[in-house]
Amino acid sequence: MAKPKLLYLCHRIPYPPNKGDKIRSFNLLKDLSEHYEVYLGCFIDDEYDFQYIDKLADWCVEFKCRRQRKLVSKIKGLSAFLTNKPITLPYFYDAELQYWVKQTISKHKIENVFVFSSSMAQYVDHPEFAHLHRVIDYIDIDSEKWRQYAEHQSGLMRWIYRREHSQLQRYEQQYCERFNYSLFVSPDEAALFRQLMPAALGDKIHAVLNGVDTKFFDPEQSFSAAEYPLHGRYMVFTGAMDYWANVDAVAWFCRHVWPQIRATQPDLHFYIVGGNPSSQVLALHGKDQVWVTGRVDDVRPYLANADVVVAPLRIARGIQNKVLEAMAMNKKVVASCMAMEGINAPSSNWLAASDDANEFASLCLQMVKQPQDGCTNRSWVEQNFTWPATLAPLSGYLGNVAV
């Protein structure tokens, strides 16, 4: 029996799964490809990812990848001030991709559409596509991110971010009204979105949790320390280091928390592991035993050998993969309260959260001294966040699913 056809629109190529949104989009793609013939339309915003285009054939019958030049997209985004739209829409609009979407739907008689992130909904938000079964995965509430960004800015940038928050929220509601289902990465995020939307839309809003590949993130694997330039005992932060929330997190940690830790544990080092580090992050390298690695082939050795993993995010939405991965490796974790949202694991000797710099430092020092024996963080992930379990509800939201 032939599989039904599905159009999958994604704001970033969903391979390799080496950063937060791509981990989710890739695992969704894998799951969808088991039930559908997938036609993928996406952008590539990192030159590193072009080498993986052909790999998409493992899960897609056809794909259209458009290069996204960030400077050009930013210039296009400025048109939003003339059209009363959020900057996000023109930033992610591409006429060639729009033409491909229309042609693909018509040529292959596609009836099902899965949209990953609100920025891509515009490609099928037309009356001619109203008959399609359209599901949008917001992941988290993008408009709320812009509200959070505004709180950390002043002057013109605060005004721009506040405008983006209000404009994008208007479109989020519009998509929720017109599409069959709106999905989010956690029940917490879905509940907040229901509060922001008209009550009549509540039945359309659901959560599909993130997961972790527990076979890949397995603490029983051994990694040779000789292959990685690690300095003795250390703490670690992982994430894409051109992402503002991650940059802000490590900057805050190094400014307010790390000096307190070093005062008590001067032999400790701090590793910042992740691709495309910004100039602000690179400026931290080599000072006070802070080391910035840049892109690494495999993040697991840096997790496996760490005394403590930290996630001091002050701007966050949804579920943090970096926390789940550290927990899957059965590492001790200290995070901000926002970084722990949606995971809902109980505090323990191996898992704690705080937004206060002094308390955060104290918790890190406690964790450093706390024996690893008895750590239950991996057990929580195995019970609550494996991909087969978290994606099980997905088929219930899709149209004409082959089972």
C-alpha positions in Angstrom: 0.0 0.0 0.0 1.4 3.4 -1.1 2.1 5.9 1.6 0.1 9.2 1.5 2.1 12.2 0.6 3.1 15.0 3.0 4.7 18.4 2.5 7.1 19.2 5.3 8.3 22.9 5.6 11.1 23.6 7.9 13.0 26.9 8.6 16.4 25.1 8.8 17.6 21.9 7.2 16.8 19.1 9.6 20.1 17.4 9.4 22.5 17.0 11.0 20.7 17.0 14.4 23.4 19.0 16.1 21.5 21.9 17.7 18.2 22.3 19.5 15.6 22.9 16.8 17.3 20.5 14.4 17.3 17.7 16.9 13.5 18.0 17.0 12.9 18.6 13.3 15.1 15.6 12.4 13.4 13.2 14.7 10.0 14.4 13.4 11.2 13.9 9.9 12.3 10.3 10.7 9.0 9.6 12.2 7.0 11.2 9.4 8.9 9.3 6.8 7.8 6.0 8.2 4.1 6.9 7.5 4.4 9.3 4.5 6.2 10.1 1.3 7.8 13.3 2.5 8.4 16.4 0.3 10.7 18.7 2.2 11.2 22.4 1.7 13.7 24.2 3.9 16.5 26.8 4.2 20.2 26.3 4.8 21.7 29.1 6.9 25.1 27.5 7.7 27.6 26.7 5.0 28.7 23.6 7.1 25.3 22.0 6.4 25.5 22.0 2.6 27.5 18.8 2.7 24.5 17.0 4.1 21.9 17.8 1.5 22.1 14.4 -0.3 21.6 12.7 3.1 18.0 14.0 3.0 17.2 11.3 0.4 17.2 8.8 3.3 13.9 10.2 4.5 12.4 12.3 1.7 11.2 11.5 -1.8 11.9 15.1 -2.9 13.5 18.1 -1.3 14.1 21.8 -2.0 16.8 23.5 0.0 17.3 27.3 -0.4 20.4 29.1 0.8 19.6 31.7 3.4 22.1 34.6 3.5 21.5 36.2 6.8 22.4 39.8 5.7 20.0 39.6 2.8 17.3 38.2 5.1 17.8 41.0 7.5 17.4 43.6 4.7 14.2 41.8 3.6 13.0 41.8 7.2 13.0 45.6 7.2 10.1 45.6 4.7 7.9 44.5 7.7 7.8 48.1 8.9 6.1 49.1 5.7 3.6 46.1 5.6 2.5 45.9 9.2 4.0 42.4 9.5 6.4 40.8 11.9 10.0 40.9 10.7 10.1 37.1 10.9 7.8 36.7 7.8 9.8 38.6 5.1 13.1 37.3 6.8 12.0 33.7 6.0 10.2 34.4 2.7 11.7 33.2 -0.6 9.8 33.5 -3.9 11.4 30.4 -5.4 10.5 28.3 -2.4 6.9 29.6 -2.5 6.7 28.6 -6.2 8.1 25.1 -5.4 5.5 24.7 -2.6 2.6 25.5 -5.0 3.9 23.3 -7.7 4.6 20.4 -5.4 1.2 20.5 -3.8 -0.5 20.6 -7.2 1.7 18.1 -9.1 1.6 15.4 -6.4 -1.9 16.1 -5.1 -0.7 16.6 -1.6 -3.3 16.8 1.1 -1.2 16.9 4.3 1.1 19.6 5.4 3.4 19.7 8.4 4.9 23.1 9.2 7.9 23.3 11.6 8.1 26.8 13.2 5.6 29.7 12.7 8.0 31.4 10.2 7.2 28.7 7.6 3.4 28.8 7.9 3.2 31.7 5.5 3.9 29.4 2.5 0.6 27.5 3.0 -1.5 30.3 4.6 -3.5 31.0 1.5 -7.1 30.4 0.6 -6.1 28.0 -2.1 -4.6 25.7 0.6 -7.5 25.9 3.0 -8.7 22.4 2.1 -5.4 20.8 3.2 -4.9 19.1 6.5 -2.4 21.5 8.0 -0.5 20.9 11.3 2.0 23.5 12.7 4.6 22.7 15.2 5.5 26.0 16.8 8.0 24.2 19.0 7.7 27.0 21.5 6.0 30.4 21.5 8.3 32.6 19.3 6.4 35.8 20.2 7.2 35.2 23.8 10.9 34.9 23.1 10.7 38.4 21.6 9.0 39.7 24.7 11.8 38.2 26.8 14.4 39.7 24.5 12.8 43.1 24.9 13.2 42.8 28.7 16.9 42.6 28.2 17.2 45.6 25.9 16.6 49.4 26.0 15.8 52.2 23.6 15.2 51.4 20.0 16.0 47.7 20.2 13.4 47.3 23.0 10.8 48.9 20.9 11.7 46.7 17.9 11.5 43.5 20.0 8.2 44.6 21.6 6.8 45.3 18.1 7.9 41.8 16.9 6.3 40.2 20.0 2.9 41.8 19.3 3.0 41.4 15.5 4.1 37.8 15.6 1.6 36.9 18.3 -1.2 38.1 15.9 0.0 35.8 13.2 0.4 32.9 15.7 -3.3 33.3 16.5 -4.1 33.5 12.8 -2.3 30.2 12.1 -3.9 28.5 15.0 -7.4 29.5 13.8 -6.8 28.3 10.2 -4.7 25.2 10.7 -6.1 21.9 12.0 -3.7 21.5 15.0 -1.0 23.6 16.8 1.7 21.6 18.5 4.2 22.6 21.2 7.3 21.1 22.8 5.8 20.7 26.3 2.5 20.8 28.2 3.7 24.0 29.9 4.2 25.8 26.5 0.9 24.5 25.2 -0.9 25.7 28.3 0.6 29.2 28.0 -0.4 29.4 24.4 -4.0 28.5 25.3 -4.0 31.4 27.7 -2.9 33.7 24.9 -5.4 32.5 22.4 -9.2 32.7 22.3 -10.8 30.0 24.3 -12.5 28.5 21.2 -9.1 27.4 19.9 -8.1 25.4 23.0 -9.0 22.0 21.4 -6.5 22.6 18.6 -3.5 23.1 20.9 -1.5 20.1 22.1 2.0 19.1 23.3 4.4 16.7 21.6 7.4 16.4 23.8 11.1 16.4 22.8 13.1 13.3 23.3 16.6 12.0 23.5 18.4 9.3 21.6 19.4 7.3 24.8 21.4 4.8 22.7 23.6 7.7 21.4 23.8 9.6 24.7 24.9 6.6 26.7 27.1 7.1 29.8 28.4 3.5 29.4 30.3 4.4 26.3 34.0 5.2 26.7 35.7 8.2 25.2 39.5 8.7 25.1 40.5 11.8 27.0 43.6 11.9 24.8 41.5 12.8 21.8 40.1 15.9 23.4 42.1 18.9 24.8 40.6 18.9 28.2 42.2 20.5 31.2 41.7 18.3 34.4 38.4 18.8 36.2 35.8 21.0 34.6 32.3 22.2 34.2 30.6 22.5 30.8 28.0 24.4 28.8 26.8 23.1 25.4 24.9 24.8 22.7 25.0 26.8 19.5 27.2 29.7 20.4 25.8 32.2 17.9 22.4 32.0 19.5 21.7 35.0 21.7 20.1 33.1 24.6 23.2 30.8 24.9 25.6 33.8 24.6 23.7 35.6 27.3 23.8 32.5 29.5 27.6 32.0 29.4 28.3 35.7 29.7 26.1 35.9 32.8 27.7 32.7 34.3 31.3 33.9 33.7 30.5 37.3 35.1 28.5 36.5 38.2 28.9 32.8 39.0 32.3 31.5 37.8 34.4 33.8 40.0 32.7 32.5 43.1 33.3 28.9 42.0 36.9 29.5 41.2 37.5 31.2 44.6 36.6 27.9 46.3 37.7 25.4 43.5 40.7 27.1 41.7 41.6 23.9 39.9 38.3 23.8 38.0 38.0 24.7 34.4 34.9 25.8 32.4 34.3 24.6 28.8 31.9 26.4 26.4 31.2 23.8 23.7 29.3 24.7 20.5 29.6 26.0 17.0 29.9 29.5 15.6 30.9 31.3 18.9 30.2 35.0 18.8 32.9 37.6 19.4 31.5 38.0 22.9 32.0 34.3 23.6 35.4 34.2 22.0 36.5 37.0 24.3 36.0 34.7 27.2 38.5 32.1 25.9 41.7 31.6 27.9 40.7 33.9 30.8 40.2 32.5 34.2 40.4 28.9 33.0 37.5 29.4 30.5 37.8 27.5 27.2 35.8 28.0 24.1 36.0 25.0 21.7 33.9 26.1 18.8 32.2 23.4 16.7 33.1 19.9 17.8 32.4 16.6 16.0 30.9 15.0 19.1 29.6 16.7 22.2 29.4 13.5 24.2 33.1 13.3 25.4 32.7 16.8 26.8 29.6 15.7 28.7 31.0 12.4 29.8 34.1 13.7 31.4 32.5 16.8 33.1 32.1 17.2 36.8 28.9 19.3 36.3 26.9 20.5 33.4 25.4 23.9 33.6 22.5 25.5 31.8 22.1 29.1 33.2 19.7 30.3 30.5 17.9 33.6 31.3 16.0 33.5 28.1 14.4 30.2 27.3 11.2 28.6 26.0 10.0 25.0 25.7 12.3 22.0 26.6 16.1 22.4 26.5 17.8 19.5 24.6 21.1 20.4 26.3 19.6 19.5 29.7 18.0 16.3 28.4 21.3 15.2 26.8 23.3 15.9 30.0 20.7 14.0 32.0 20.8 11.1 29.5 24.5 10.9 30.1 23.7 10.7 33.8 25.6 13.9 34.6 25.0 16.3 37.5 23.2 19.4 36.2 22.6 22.9 37.6 20.3 25.0 35.5 18.2 28.1 35.6 14.5 27.7 36.4 13.6 28.5 32.8 16.0 25.8 31.5 14.2 23.2 33.6 10.7 24.1 32.4 8.9 21.3 30.7 11.2 18.6 32.0 9.6 18.6 35.5 12.1 16.4 37.1 12.3 16.6 40.9 15.3 18.3 42.5 17.9 16.0 43.9 21.6 15.8 44.8 22.3 15.6 41.1 19.8 18.0 39.6 19.0 21.6 40.8 17.8 24.9 39.5 18.2 28.6 40.5 18.2 32.0 39.0 20.2 33.7 41.7 23.9 33.9 41.0 25.0 33.2 44.5 22.8 30.2 44.9 23.7 29.0 41.5 27.4 29.1 42.5 26.6 27.3 45.8 24.7 24.6 44.0 27.6 24.0 41.5 30.0 23.7 44.4 27.8 21.2 46.1 27.5 19.2 42.9 31.3 19.2 42.4 31.6 17.6 45.8 28.7 15.2 45.4 29.6 11.7 44.4 28.3 10.5 41.1 27.1 7.2 42.5 23.3 7.0 42.7 22.6 9.7 40.1 19.1 9.2 38.8 19.0 11.7 36.0 19.3 9.1 33.2 16.5 7.1 34.7 14.2 10.1 34.5 15.0 10.6 30.8 14.5 6.9 30.1 11.1 7.0 31.7 9.8 10.2 30.2 11.8 11.4 27.2 12.7 8.7 24.7 11.7 9.7 21.1 9.5 6.7 20.4 7.4 7.5 23.5 7.3 11.3 23.0 6.4 11.1 19.3 3.7 8.4 19.8 0.8 11.0 19.9 2.0 12.7 16.6 0.0 10.4 14.2 -3.2 11.3 16.0 -2.9 14.9 14.7 -2.0 14.1 11.1 -4.3 13.3 8.2 -4.5 10.0 6.3 -1.7 8.5 8.3 -0.5 5.1 7.1 -0.3 2.8 10.1 
